[in-house]
Amino acid sequence: MKTLVIIVHPKIADSKINQRWIDALEQDPGRYTLHCLYEAYPGGQIDVAREQALIEAHDHIVFQFPFYWFSSPPLLKQWLDEVLTYGWAYGSGSGYRMSGKKVALAITAGIDEEEYQASGAYRYTLKELTAPFELTFAYIRADYKGFHAYYGIERNSSPAWIAQSVPGFLDFIAALSEGRSGSN
């Protein structure tokens, strides 16, 4: 089954790394469904039924986004609030439609990995800062497989550095479909 990659970047045309990852995924269209939320919903009006149908059609889901202000872009939070509804994603009735689906995060972070350490500039690890996602996925009974992070884009955005990130990213996505955990 194809992996659904939900790309949440408000300025994807300006993104060097996220766009490079998309280009790599587009090389295998039989394996990946790419869904750019900001392109699909430029006015912010999410088609909940469409999003739920996309989720139901895939067993593997990756949320790809830049990590800034220690969170995700606002449209991802809106997506979670509106799509993961009572009776569909959790609760009584036909809830838990994401139960067992393998879910992961692919994150680009501007600062270096060393700064996301207990002893670093921000005193928190990226794993700690992404805990709300992990808890959300546990609550809806999805099988959270962790995250893959590309650190330091603010300091090193050379084409060679970005190209080096692609194999690890693709391996992370492949691991998801094979049931292996993420790279965090």
C-alpha positions in Angstrom: 0.0 0.0 0.0 1.2 3.5 -0.7 2.4 5.9 1.9 0.6 9.1 2.4 3.0 12.1 2.9 1.1 15.1 4.2 3.3 18.1 3.5 2.6 21.1 5.7 4.8 24.0 4.7 3.3 27.5 4.2 6.0 28.5 1.6 7.0 25.3 0.0 8.3 27.0 -3.1 10.9 28.8 -0.9 11.9 25.6 1.0 15.1 24.1 -0.1 15.0 20.9 2.0 11.3 20.1 2.0 11.1 20.7 -1.7 14.2 18.4 -2.2 12.5 15.7 -0.2 9.3 16.1 -2.3 11.4 15.8 -5.5 12.9 12.5 -4.2 9.4 11.1 -3.3 8.0 12.1 -6.7 10.6 9.7 -8.3 8.4 6.8 -7.1 4.8 7.8 -7.6 3.6 4.2 -7.2 4.8 4.2 -3.7 3.9 7.6 -2.3 0.8 9.9 -2.3 1.9 13.5 -1.8 -0.6 15.9 -0.3 0.4 19.5 0.3 -2.0 21.0 2.8 -1.2 24.7 2.1 -1.7 24.1 -1.7 -4.9 22.1 -1.1 -6.3 24.7 1.3 -4.9 28.2 0.6 -7.8 29.8 2.4 -7.6 27.4 5.4 -10.9 25.8 4.8 -10.2 22.1 5.3 -12.4 19.5 3.6 -12.7 17.1 6.5 -14.4 14.3 4.6 -11.6 14.4 1.9 -8.9 14.3 4.5 -10.5 11.4 6.4 -10.9 9.5 3.1 -7.2 10.0 2.3 -6.2 8.7 5.7 -8.5 5.7 5.4 -7.0 4.8 2.0 -3.5 4.6 3.4 -1.9 2.5 6.2 1.3 4.6 6.5 1.1 8.3 7.0 4.0 10.8 7.3 3.6 14.4 8.4 6.4 16.4 6.8 6.9 20.0 8.1 9.4 22.6 9.2 9.8 22.9 13.0 9.7 26.5 13.9 8.7 28.3 17.1 9.1 24.9 18.7 6.0 23.5 17.0 4.4 22.9 13.6 2.9 25.3 11.1 -0.6 26.4 12.2 -2.4 24.5 9.4 -1.2 21.2 10.8 -2.7 22.0 14.2 -5.9 23.1 12.5 -5.9 19.8 10.5 -5.5 17.8 13.7 -8.3 19.7 15.4 -10.7 19.4 12.5 -9.9 16.0 11.0 -9.3 13.9 14.1 -13.0 14.1 15.2 -14.9 12.3 17.8 -16.6 9.3 16.3 -14.0 9.0 13.6 -10.6 9.2 15.2 -11.6 8.4 18.7 -14.6 7.8 20.9 -17.7 5.6 20.6 -19.3 4.4 17.5 -17.1 3.9 14.5 -14.2 5.8 16.1 -10.5 4.9 16.0 -10.3 4.9 12.2 -6.6 5.5 12.5 -6.1 2.6 14.9 -3.0 0.6 13.9 -2.0 2.9 11.1 1.7 3.6 11.1 2.3 7.3 11.6 5.5 9.3 11.7 6.9 12.8 11.4 9.6 14.1 9.0 10.8 17.4 10.4 13.2 20.1 9.2 14.8 22.1 12.0 16.6 25.3 11.5 19.0 24.9 14.4 21.7 22.3 15.0 20.9 19.0 16.8 23.3 19.9 19.7 21.0 22.8 20.5 18.1 20.4 21.1 19.8 18.7 24.1 19.2 19.0 27.8 22.6 20.8 27.9 21.9 22.8 24.8 20.7 26.3 24.2 17.0 25.4 24.4 17.3 22.7 27.2 14.8 20.4 25.4 15.3 17.6 23.0 13.3 17.4 19.8 11.7 14.2 21.1 10.5 16.1 24.2 9.2 18.9 22.0 7.3 16.5 19.7 5.6 14.7 22.6 2.2 16.3 21.9 2.2 14.6 18.5 3.2 11.2 20.1 0.4 11.6 22.7 -2.1 12.5 20.0 -1.3 9.5 18.0 -1.4 7.2 21.1 -4.8 8.7 22.0 -6.3 7.8 18.6 -4.5 4.4 18.7 -2.3 5.0 15.7 1.1 3.2 15.7 3.6 6.1 16.1 6.9 5.3 14.6 8.9 8.4 15.7 10.4 11.1 13.6 13.2 11.9 11.2 14.8 15.3 11.6 17.1 17.3 9.4 18.9 19.7 11.7 20.8 22.9 11.0 19.2 24.2 7.8 19.7 27.8 9.0 23.5 27.4 9.1 24.1 25.0 6.2 21.8 25.1 3.2 24.2 24.2 0.5 22.9 21.9 -2.2 25.5 19.2 -1.3 24.4 19.3 2.4 20.8 19.0 1.4 21.5 16.2 -1.1 23.1 14.2 1.7 19.8 14.3 3.7 17.8 12.5 1.0 19.0 8.9 1.5 18.3 9.0 5.3 14.9 10.6 4.6 14.0 7.9 2.1 15.2 5.2 4.4 13.1 6.6 7.2 10.0 6.5 4.9 10.8 3.0 3.8 11.2 1.9 7.4 7.7 3.1 8.1 6.2 0.8 5.5 8.3 -2.1 6.8 7.2 -1.5 10.3 10.6 -0.3 11.6 10.7 2.6 14.0 11.8 6.1 13.0 15.2 7.6 13.4 14.7 9.7 16.5 
